Amino acid sequence: MQHSHLPVIYLNNTINRYPRLKDELAMDAQGFAFIVYSQNDDIDNQIYQHLRLSPTSYIFYSSQDYKMITPTKHDKSMTYKQNILKRLQDYMTKKDYPLSLDKLKMRYLHEEFDEMQEEEKILLNHLEQQNDQLESQMQELFERIDNIDQSLSRIQQDNDYLSNMLELQDYYPILIKGDIKEYYDGEQKDIILDILKQEARNNLSNEILNDIIQQNPEVGLRKTYLEEINKILLSNNKINSRMIDKLWDYGICIHKGEHYYSHFFDDEHYLITLSSTPSDMNAVRQMYRTFRKFYF
């Protein structure tokens, strides 16, 4: 900001009796005058000799004019300060000065405001740069955290696998499921459990079989199928369309040729020739046992 057009208030060592004058005057004249003061007689004398002036205080104006501002013996600090400000204002309003006092103050304020705006731009630019750096650092940290999380996840998976392997060191399967197709859920398991139960009933002291049976509950579909097939057979005394339709739902597929015959679901390897007219309940029970023996 340019201040070369502002007046200069020069205070010599006579203001020593006003210890607060220079600070108060600097505050009141801020923006429209410079305050220069000296407490050294040698400096005062050099200035006076150079300017060929009497030893006292002055107001120097930009028009190369000046005005003495010598305090009287009875002037107090406030009175002297008011006299200086009044002389400065009177001169600026009466003489052909480039700017009035009010305009000078306004110009000063505008210049100060422009400086503040420029400083604000510089500060904002600096803050934006810092913000960009922080965002970049945060992004790097997030990526590092993601990498650490992925590493921890892989380590956890490895630990789980190793834990399972340790648990399986003393474990081995009793049986491996066969490759043959199952026609209902748990077919192989329930058949094997039924065989084990029969063997356990024949050998009551076999604790191993009983323990295996307790540790392996049935799926249950085999038992349900057999119960429903038995009900269907007991409710009919001969093979008819009603019986055929109901048995078909449980995999008993009956066909009529020279004789009735059946197979299990879509497997025609297990063909059974059937009697079309069971003579009594014993015959019906025998048909049930046949189905159970070959199909279940």
Secondary structure, 3 states (H helix, E strand, C coil): CCCCCCCEEEECHHHHHCCCHHHHHHHHCCCCCEEEECCCHHHHHHHHHHHCCCCCCEEECCCCCEEECCCCCCCCHHHHHHHHHHHHHHHHHHCCCCCCHHHHHHHHHHHHHHHHHHHHHHHHHHHHHHHHHHHHHHHHHHHHHHHHHHHHHHHHHHHHHHHHHHHHHHCCCCCCCCCCCCCCCCHHHHHHHHHHHHHHHHCCCCHHHHHHHHHCCCCCHHHHHHHHHHHHHHCCCCCCHHHHHHHHCCCEEEEECCCEEEEECCEEEEEEEECCCCCCHHHHHHHHHHHHHHHC
